[in-house]
Amino acid sequence: MAKVRTLGPGSFKITDTDTGRDFSADLTKAQLNPSNSSDDPVTYLDGSEETNTSTTWTMEGTIGDDFSQDGLPTWCFDHANETLPFEFIPNKAGGIKWTGDVTVTPVAMGGDVKSKNTNDFSFPVTNLSHAAYTPATA
């Protein structure tokens, strides 16, 4: 398979109990971001060492503001602190999708007057996994 190096066209969707929300048409940036941390090693009498390493993930991106009643800032406000399933497909030609749960947090809105503003978001991720993606055929 050829390497796929371009982000998009793809999708990022969060599913709630109603219809869910497709962020795809509003994102100018999307990334799964790991944060790795390690404790100081513990040394035992026999000379062995043990270090605990952990990784936490966030789904981060930049959205174009939409000040309508159905805009993403309103949806994120209404679903703040809810943990919901998501699906992220970086590029539909890449054959991979990432799934898990995100905890929705409010996003900023507004910026410069008479401008098309963008604002960043960062949602904590749990239960991250990946699987093959096959585009649906009509």
Secondary structure, 3 states (H helix, E strand, C coil): CCCCCCCCCCEEEECCCCCCEECHHHEEEEEEEEEEEECCCEECCCCCEECCEEEEEEEEEEEECCCCCCCHHHHHHHCCCCEEEEEEECCHHHCEEEEEEEECCCCCCCCCCCCCCEEEEEEEEEEEEEEECCCCCC
